[in-house]
Amino acid sequence: MNNETPKPNVVLDKSFAFSICIVKVNQYLYKNHKEILPLATQLLKSGTSIGANVEEAVSGYSKKDFSSKMGISLKEAKETRYWIRLLYETGYLDERQHHSLLQDVEELIKLLTSILKTSRAE
């Protein structure tokens, strides 16, 4: 049995924490803005997919599998950025929510881009 503490994984931790934020924002939108449920659902799907694909990438069978899943995570992060901007510009997210979510997703995009550049260069 392996008793080693797992190494911290920044992108895994940050993408999971971001998923939690997305779920909470989605709960807020469902409670307060039922008229935009389809948009809230899109945000929930893409925002939580980032971490799910990172999790799969970390468990990938090959370097190609790893890069593929990280690439999907990056695409999902960019899609999530779109939904955050749209929900803010249409008045469904306030300035604080928008700033916090946008800052987090931009950080994930930078991390994922860096990881992909590194993994493709090796």
C-alpha positions as CSV (number, residue, x, y, z in Angstrom):
1,M,0.0,0.0,0.0
2,N,1.3,3.5,-1.0
3,N,1.3,5.8,2.0
4,E,2.9,8.7,0.1
5,T,1.0,12.0,0.2
6,P,0.1,12.9,-3.4
7,K,2.0,15.8,-4.9
8,P,0.1,19.0,-5.2
9,N,-1.1,19.7,-8.7
10,V,-1.8,23.4,-9.2
11,V,-4.0,23.1,-12.4
12,L,-6.0,20.2,-10.9
13,D,-6.6,22.1,-7.6
14,K,-7.4,25.4,-9.3
15,S,-9.8,23.7,-11.8
16,F,-11.6,21.9,-9.1
17,A,-11.9,25.1,-7.0
18,F,-13.2,26.9,-10.1
19,S,-15.8,24.1,-10.6
20,I,-17.1,24.7,-7.1
21,C,-17.4,28.4,-7.8
22,I,-19.3,27.7,-11.1
23,V,-21.7,25.3,-9.3
24,K,-22.4,28.1,-6.7
25,V,-23.0,30.7,-9.4
26,N,-25.2,28.3,-11.2
27,Q,-27.3,27.8,-8.0
28,Y,-27.6,31.6,-7.7
29,L,-28.7,31.9,-11.3
30,Y,-31.3,29.1,-11.0
31,K,-32.7,30.7,-7.9
32,N,-32.8,34.3,-9.0
33,H,-32.9,34.2,-12.8
34,K,-35.0,31.2,-14.0
35,E,-35.5,32.9,-17.4
36,I,-31.9,32.2,-18.4
37,L,-31.7,28.5,-17.4
38,P,-30.3,27.5,-20.8
39,L,-27.4,30.0,-20.4
40,A,-26.8,28.9,-16.8
41,T,-26.7,25.3,-17.9
42,Q,-24.1,26.1,-20.6
43,L,-21.9,27.9,-18.0
44,L,-22.3,24.9,-15.6
45,K,-21.4,22.4,-18.3
46,S,-18.3,24.2,-19.7
47,G,-17.1,25.5,-16.3
48,T,-17.1,22.1,-14.6
49,S,-15.8,20.3,-17.7
50,I,-12.5,22.1,-17.4
51,G,-11.6,20.2,-14.1
52,A,-13.1,16.9,-15.3
53,N,-10.9,16.9,-18.4
54,V,-7.8,18.0,-16.3
55,E,-8.5,15.0,-14.0
56,E,-8.7,12.7,-17.0
57,A,-5.5,14.2,-18.5
58,V,-3.6,13.6,-15.2
59,S,-4.7,9.9,-15.5
60,G,-3.9,9.7,-19.2
61,Y,-2.5,6.6,-20.7
62,S,-0.1,8.4,-23.0
63,K,1.4,11.8,-23.7
64,K,-1.0,12.1,-26.7
65,D,-3.9,11.4,-24.4
66,F,-2.6,13.9,-21.8
67,S,-2.3,16.6,-24.5
68,S,-5.7,15.9,-26.0
69,K,-7.5,16.1,-22.6
70,M,-5.6,19.3,-21.7
71,G,-6.5,20.7,-25.1
72,I,-10.2,20.0,-24.4
73,S,-9.8,21.7,-21.0
74,L,-8.4,24.8,-22.6
75,K,-11.3,24.9,-25.1
76,E,-13.8,24.5,-22.3
77,A,-12.1,27.3,-20.3
78,K,-12.4,29.6,-23.3
79,E,-16.0,28.7,-23.8
80,T,-16.6,29.4,-20.1
81,R,-15.0,32.8,-20.4
82,Y,-17.5,33.5,-23.2
83,W,-20.5,32.6,-21.0
84,I,-19.2,34.6,-18.1
85,R,-18.8,37.7,-20.3
86,L,-22.2,37.2,-21.8
87,L,-24.0,36.8,-18.4
88,Y,-22.2,39.9,-17.1
89,E,-23.0,42.1,-20.2
90,T,-26.6,41.1,-20.0
91,G,-26.9,42.0,-16.3
92,Y,-27.2,38.5,-14.8
93,L,-23.8,38.6,-13.1
94,D,-22.8,41.6,-11.0
95,E,-19.3,43.3,-11.1
96,R,-17.9,41.3,-8.2
97,Q,-19.1,37.9,-9.6
98,H,-17.8,38.8,-13.1
99,H,-14.4,40.0,-11.9
100,S,-13.8,37.0,-9.7
101,L,-14.9,34.4,-12.3
102,L,-13.1,36.1,-15.1
103,Q,-9.9,36.4,-13.1
104,D,-10.0,32.7,-12.2
105,V,-10.8,31.5,-15.8
106,E,-8.1,33.7,-17.2
107,E,-5.6,32.1,-14.8
108,L,-6.7,28.6,-15.9
109,I,-6.4,29.6,-19.5
110,K,-2.8,30.7,-18.9
111,L,-1.9,27.6,-17.0
112,L,-3.5,25.2,-19.5
113,T,-1.8,27.1,-22.4
114,S,1.6,26.8,-20.7
115,I,1.1,23.1,-20.0
116,L,0.1,22.4,-23.6
117,K,3.1,24.3,-24.9
118,T,5.4,22.4,-22.6
119,S,3.9,19.0,-23.3
120,R,4.0,19.5,-27.1
121,A,7.6,20.7,-27.0
122,E,8.8,17.5,-25.2
